[in-house]
Amino acid sequence: MAAGATLNSMTGFARSEGRLEGKAACGWAWEAKSVNSKNLDIRLRTPHGHDSIELPARQAVGEQFVRGSINLTLVVTAENAAAGTGVDEAVLDALIDLVKRKTSQHGTAVFGNVIELARFDGLLALAQGRQASELLDAETIAARDVALIAGLKTALVALHAARRQEGARLAPVVMGHLESIAALCVEARALAATQPEALRARLLQQLEELATAIPALSPERLAQEAALLAVKADIREELDRLTAHVAQARELLAKGEPCGRRLDFLSQEFNREANTLCSKSSDVALTRVGLALKTAIDQFREQIQNIE
């Protein structure tokens, strides 16, 4: 792998937190978790009244990442919430005043008793753990959203760094499996060079065993049969393609860019050529190398499933 080049994993975690002042005063915290996925899958959880940040939040993720299942969670705690209760007392007071005001305007004949209309525990549920966005003006909400998205971007930068750090640990493992594949290809090529002679010897042995049942073959016919078997068992084309795929994988890894999809495709090509090699093999040693090759390819493919 080229100096300085690295991979991005799809696994990581990051957190950022801060405080807002003014009308929308609150403490906030973003948590970003990422695991592997075929595509970019974004799941967002925000408190009631913060739906307006969903679109810019998704756009911010798309600017940073290409693949991965990314879970974002925003937790908001009102500054004036009662300690240990998570209840925004200002919101609770506003809800009670609203019920009283509407009861006074329309009379109890319409609304009935306040306690019957809106039980206190119901009002608590409305005021607990949520910012009263409906009581904020549009300018305040816009300013709040800008600050929260800035906090999200901070978390996403940290998540990107965590994924890159995990990718740096993953890179030598992936390269190790790739080098194993390359070494096994060299070993298979050396064994393949002895296959034609081995096939001829096996054919002679089989003919000797059948000598009493069939007429002896002429040397020319024997050479023709041996050549036909050698052509059917020729694995040089498969080895050439495997070698080319290894070179392409090395090139992709050296770039340090998102390459998980292409590496996954190459691993499928690796496996296809290895299967053909094993099916053509007529030698125990070559078959053993082919099986070792399939194992190395499976290990390679397992690791690259987590590469962006």
Secondary structure, DSSP 8 states (H G I E B T S, - for coil): --TT----BS-EEEEEEEEE-GGG-EEEEEEEEEE--SSEEEEEE--TT-GGGHHHHHHHHHHH-SSEEEEEEEEEEETTB-TTT-BBHHHHHHHHHHHHHHHHHH-HHHH--HHHHS-HHHHHHHHBT---GGGS-HHHHHHHHHHHHHHHHHHHHHHHHHHHHHHHHHHHHHHHHHHHHHHHHHHHHHHHTTHHHHHHHHHHHHHHHTTTTS----HHHHHHHHHHHHHHT--HHHHHHHHHHHHHHHHHHHHTS--HHHHHHHHHHHHHHHHHHHHH--SHHHHHHHHHHHHHHHHHHHHHTTB-
